[in-house]
Each structure stands twice: as structure tokens, then as C-alpha cells.
């Protein structure tokens, strides 16, 4: 039986709960695929997570530097996290 990876979006990825979620994901990379990450203002950490998990889209709702990898879609503004959906 073939099982596909679960596709996840992690909102608040740079906070303490996001850290906990990422620890779980690192332990089961064959089970989950991170397709989106969201944060309010810690763009540096958000971009590092996007690179680590090969995420195609990130959302930054507050101020911050938006120097994401070229292959990563960057959404900004107060509704950016909603746009990930």
C-alpha cells in the first residue's frame, strides 16, 4: 500500500509552537511535506526554515526583509498567511 506524504502549512513557524512542530517534522521527513510557512516578523528564521524544508511559499505578515530564495514565493502583508491557503 502506497501512502503519500501529508502536506502541511505551519503558521507561526518562527515561534515556540512552530519550533516544536519543526522538531517533529525533522523526525519524520518521509511522512510530511511542508508546503508553506508563515510568521509575523522574523523573516531571517522564516527563510532559513523555508530552505531547510524546501518550502515553496512563505508568508510574512509584519515588517521584515524579504530576501527569500528565488524558487520560493513570498507573500507579505496583514493577510499573507491567509493567502497561503
N, C-alpha and C positions, 0 to 999 in steps of 0.2 A: 504494500500500500504506500503510495506516494503522498507525503504531506508537504505542503508549501509553507514557506516562512510567513509568519504573521507580520503585516505591515503596520508600523507604529508612527505616530506623531507625538513628540514629547513637548508639551508646553511647560514653561518654567524650567527649561533644561539646565540652566546655569545655577539654579538654587539648590537647596539641600535635598529636596524631594527628587529633583532632576538628577542630582549626583547619585542618589540611591537607585533610581531607575537605570542609569547608565551602568552602574556596577552589575546589576542583574543582567543587562544586555551583553556585557562583556563575557559573562559566564556561559552564555548560550547563543553565540553568533549564528549558529545553524538554524535557530528557531525564529529569530526576529530580524526584520529589516527596518531600519529607521529611515522613513521617507520624508520626515520633516521635523524641524526643531524650532522652538520658539523661546524668546527671552525678552525681558524688558530693556535692559541697557548694557549688559556685559557682552558686548559684541566680540571681544577677543576670545573669550571662553567659548562662546557660541560657534565661532568659526573653527576653533580647534576641534570641537565636538563634531562639526559637520565633516571635517577632514577625516577624523578618526572613523566615523561610522559611514563615510561615503554617502552623505545625505544630499539629495538633490535640491532641497528647498529649506531656507531658514527664514524666520520672521523675527524682526526686531521692532518692538512697539515704542520704545523710547529713543533717546538720543544715543548715538554711538557711531563708531567708524564702521563702514560697510565694505571692507576690503576682503570679500569672500572669494573663494576660488572661482575661476571662470565658468566652470560647469555647474555652479550652484546658483539657483535662483534666489534672489534676495528680495524679501517683501518688507516694507517699512511702513511705519505709521501706527496710529492707535488701533486700527483694525487688521493689522498684519497677521496676527495669529488666526483670525477667522478666515483669512484668505488661504491659509494652508489647507483648509478643509476643502 
